Amino acid sequence: MSGPGSVMAMGDGTAAFDGVTWDALRHRRSAKWRRYPADVLPSWVAEMDFPLAAPVKQVLLEAIERDDTGYAFFAGFPEATAGFLAERLKWAVEPAGISALPDVMAGVTESLRLLTGPGDGVVINTPVYPPFFSAIPDAGRRVVEVPLARDGITYSLDLDALECAFAAGARGYLLCSPHNPTGVVFSEAELAGVAGLARRYDVAVIADEIHGPLTLAGATFTPYLSLGPEAAPQAVALTSASKAFNLPGLKCAALIVADPDVLALTARITDEVRDRTGLLGVLAAIAAFGEGGPWLDDVLGYLDGNRRLLADLLAERLPRAGYHPPRATCLAWVDLSAYDLGPDPAATLLERGRVAVTAGPDFGAPGAGLVRLNFGTSRALLTETVDRMARATEPI
């Protein structure tokens, strides 16, 4: 059994991650730390607890020092994003195909409106990120659920079921890659299969790739549009510095297009939408993408240790839990159905363990009996999270 200190930090930069404490974090005013009472340990939202990367903190402090909190100006953002994608993901993207939006979900909604028609069916792979369920009807489209294929506690795309949905008339596909909440990194062959089906059935693909920069050791993330001309028609990709660099409240994401016809469509996104992007988000993203690489390397190494530590903790303290270490993200998808806590174990964990995780049913019907927890925290707090979960499952 490994304890909180058994997985060593990979470099000097990770010492600050080990130093994260509840006493310090509880003074934060983000939703993660304010939604629940003060005695609840929050592990629910995809918001890491680590200190900001130094270049990001510096650019934000400089902006505040000069009282620079006006509307966003986007100069430098496409170039910084393209540079990051080329360096980190080996994906060459023309800056002219990159534009800023407030967040990935705004990009999802606008892309659905541009690339599909009113009332069209849009496929999602459940269990999946809960806002997908509302974004599709908000855009005037219909949700079509195609569950991931499940083999025990591992997941993969079900291309046969996907083809059935496309053949039945779905005209959009909202792809979550890497996948939230399962942490699956789809293979290049799987994504090439998606591209082939999308071409055959004239289906628009909107790829939410926000967790791509958080791909962990042993996995290779393939951006959908990096597949080339086979994938580019009727497709867009969306990403952001918000997850990898912990900047969700600053409101800046990237819409990426590789096809000229699609680029002409996305140019119709109004200034009213684009102007909701935050200036501090643009500045932070440029700094993160341009200078945050060493910090991100430390984070990835630390998360790799945490996902392995979590496996040890669950094996000892919740031995009937199902858990397959994710290949990307800071999120763990844990099956607690063996503990007879009902379809929503998160409610029991909150009531009896005073730990907040995300309810599995929020991700769709395949989430019954499961929970999602965030391991992007110190090893001491991760250990405390599992301790509280275990206590909640003990007989009363």
N, C-alpha and C positions, 0 to 999 in steps of 0.2 A: 504493500500500500504506500502511495506517495502522499506526503503531507504538503502543506502550502509552500514550503521552502525547498521541496525536492526537485523541482524543475527550475534550473538556474537561469537567471537573466542572461541574454545573449551578448550584451554589451553595456558600456557605461550608461548609455542613454536610457536603458530600461530600469535603472534604479528608481527613477521618479514614478514608474508604474507600480512598483512594489510599495512605494510610499503612499499610495492613495488610501485615504482613511474615511470612514463614515463620518467622523467628527468634522472633517473638512468639507466633504461632499454635501452634507445636509444643509449647508448655507447657500448652495446654489438655488437659483430661482427658476430653473427650467421645469417643464412639465414632469420630467422623470422624477424629480425630487420634491415636487409640490402636490402631485395628484393624490397621494395617499398620506395617512397620518404619520407623524414623525417616528413612530416605533416600527414602521414597515420598511423592510429592506427592498428597494426597487430593483428589479431585474427584468423589466418588461419591454421597454422601448429600445430601438436600435440606436442608442446614444452611449458612446463609450465614456468611461470615467477618467480618462488619462489627461494630463496637462497638454495644452496646445503645443504644436510644433513651434519652435522659437521663431522662424521666419514669419509665420502667420501671426503670432502674438505681436511681433515687432511692427508689422504693417498696420495692424489694428490700433495699436497704441499711438503710432504716428498720425493716423487719421483722426483719432480723438483729440490729440494734442493740437492739431490745426483746425479743429471744429469742422471736420470734413464729413458731414453726414447728410449730404444732399442726395439728389436722384442719381441713379447709376449711369456711368459712362463706360462703354464696353471695350474701349481701345486696349489691345494687348491680351484680352481674354481668349479669342480664338487661337492666337499663336501659342499662348501658354498651354492651352488644352491640347492642341495638336502636338506640341513638344512632349508633353507628359505621355500621351497615348503612344507616340513613337518610341520613347525611351522605356516605358514600363511594360507596354503590351505588344511592342514590335508591330504596331499598326500605323501605317502611313495614311494620314488624313489631311486633306487640303483645308487650311484655315477658312477658306471661303465657304466651306460646307458646314461650319460650326457657328452657332449663334447662342446667345444667352437667353434663358428663361428663368422665372422665379424658382421653380423646383421641378423635379422629374414628373410629378403627378400633373402639374399644369401642362407639361409637354405631352403627357399621355392624352389628356382631354383634347387639347388642340389638334394633335395628330389624328385622333379618331375622327374628329369633325372634318378634317381635310381629306383623309385617305379612305374613309368608308361613308356609306350613305345612311340616312335616317332609317332606323329600325333594323339595320343589319345586325346579324349575329357576330359577336366577338368572342373568340375562344380564350379561356384562361385555364391554366393547369393547377387544379386544386390538389393539396392545400396550398394556398397562395396568399400573398400580402393583402390584408383586408381591404385597403382602399380601392383595389381593383374592382371590387363588387359594387361600389358606388360610382366610381369614375365612368364606367361604361354607360349606365343609364343616365348619368348626368350629361353625357354627350349625345343622348338620344338613341343609343344602341342597346342591344340585348346581350346579356351574359349567356355564354354557352360554356358549360363546365366540361372539361376533358381531364379527369384525374390523372396524375402521374401514375405510371406503373409502379407497384410496390412489391418488392421481393424481401420479405422479412422486414428489416428496418432500413433497407436501402431503396432508393427511388431512381426512376429514369423516365425519359419521355416515352409516351406510348404513340409511336408514329402511326400505327394502324388506326387507333381511335381518333387521332388528329385528322387523318385522311377522311374518315367517315364524317367528321364534323364539317370539314371543308366541302366534301361532296354533297352534304345535305344543305349547303347554302351559306354557311358562315363566310363572311367576307373580311374579317379582321382577326388578327392573332396578337394578343398582348403577351409577349414572352418575357418572363422574369429570369434573367440569366446574368450571374449565378442566381440560383433559386432561393428565394426567401419564402418559407422558413427552413427548408430541408438542408440548405448548404450545399446542394448538388451543383457541380460544375459540368455542364453538358459537353460532350466530346465534339470535336470538329465534324465527325461523321454524323452524329445526331443532328447537328445544326445544318449540315449540308442536306440531310434528309428533309428538314423543315423547309429549306430554300426551294428544293425541288417540288415539294407539295404546294408551296405558296405560288410558284410560277404556274404549275399545272391548273390550279383552281382559281387563279387571279385573286389571291388573298393578300391584303396589306399586313405587313409585320411591323409591330412597334416593339422594339427591344429595350426593356428597362434593364440597364447594365450598371446600375449604381453601385453594386457590390463587387464589380470586376476588380478594382484595385485592392480589394481585401481577399484575393485568392491566396490560399495558404500553401506551404511547402508540399511538394508532391503532386500538385495539380497545375494544369495549364488552362487558362481562360482564353477562349476564342471569341473575340467580338463578332457579332453576327455580320456586320457589314464588311469585315475583313475577308469574308469568303469571296468577295469580288463581284463582278457583274451579275453573277447568278443570283445574288441576294439583294442587290441595290434597288432594282425597280420596286416601287410600292413599299419601301421600307425606310424606317428611321431608327436611330438609336438614341438613347438618352443616358447621360451619366452626370456625375457631380463629384465635387470634393467633399460633399457633406458627410458621407458615411466614413470614408477612409480617414478624413482629417477632422471629423467630429465638428462640423460646421452647419448643422441643419437649420438653426435659427437665423442664419445670415442670408438665406434665400438667394441662391444662385445655382443654376444647372446648365448643362450644355445639350443642345439639340444637334445631332450629327446626321448629315445627309450626304450620300455619295452619288445620287442620280440627278441629272439636271432637271428632269421633269418634276421630280419630288421637291427639289430645291425651289422651283418656281411656285409650287403649291405652298410650301412652308413660309415663303416670303409673304403670304397673306396674313400670317399671324399679326395681329394688330399691335400698335405701339402701346395701347392700353394694357395689353397682357405683358409685353416685354418690360414695360416700365415698373412692374411690380417687383422686378429683380432688385435686390438690395446692393447699394454701393459697397458696403462693407463685405458683402458676399463676393462681389467681383474682385475686390482687392485681395481678400483672403484666398480665393481660388487661384489667382495669379501667383501669389506667394507660395501656396501649397504645391501647385503643379510645377513651379519653376525651381523651388529650393527645398521642398519638404521631403525629398527622397530618402535621406538618411533617417529621419524620424519615422517615416513609414516603414522602412526596413526593420527598425527596432520594434514597432508595433506588431508587424507580421510575425516576427520571431516570438514575441511575448504571447500573442494569440495562439500560436502553434503550441507553445507550452501549456497554455490554459486549456485548450481543447483536450490535450492528453491528460492533464490533471483532472479535468472533469470526468473523464472516463474512469479514472481510478477512484475518485470520490463516489461516483454513482455505484461502482461495483462493490464498494464496501458498505455504503450507507443506504442505498436503495437498490439492492441487487436484482430485483425483479423489473427494474426500469429498462426500457429499450432505448438505446442511444447509439447512433453511428456518428463518429466525429465528422463534423462538416468539412468540406474541402475548400470552402470560402465563407466569408462573413464572420462576425463575432457572435453569431446566434446558434444556439443549440436547440434541436427539436427532440424532445424527450417524451417517450411513450410511458405513461403511468397507468395504463388500463389494467394491468395486473393487480393494482392496489385497490380496485373496486371503489374508486372515488367518483364514479359517474362520468358522464360525458364531458364535464368541465372541472377537471382536477384543480385548476387555478383558483377556483372559489374556495376550496378547502385549504389550499396552501396559504391563501391570504387570511382566512379566518383563524386557522389553528396554528399556522407557522409564522404569520406576520411577514410573509415574503410575497412580493408582487411579481408574477410572471404573466405572460400573455396567454389568454385562453385559446386552446387548440381549435374549438369550434368557430372562432373568429376567422379562421383561415379556410372555412368551408367544411362540409360534412366529413371529409377524411380526417379532420383534426379532432374528432371526438376521442376523448381519453388521453390526449396529448397536451403538452404545454411547450411554449417557446421561452427560453431564458437567454439573457445576454451575458456572455462571459468576457466582455470587454471591460474588465475591472481588475483590481489587485487580486493576487492569489489568496490573500487572507479573506477578502470579501466574497470571493467565489466559494471558498470553503464554508463560510458562514451561510451562504445561500443554500448550499446542499444540506448543511446541518438543519436548517429551518425546514426545508422540504421533508427531510427524513422524520423530524419530530412531528410534522403534520400528519404523517401516515401511520403513526403509532396508535395502537388501540387506546381509546379513551378510558 
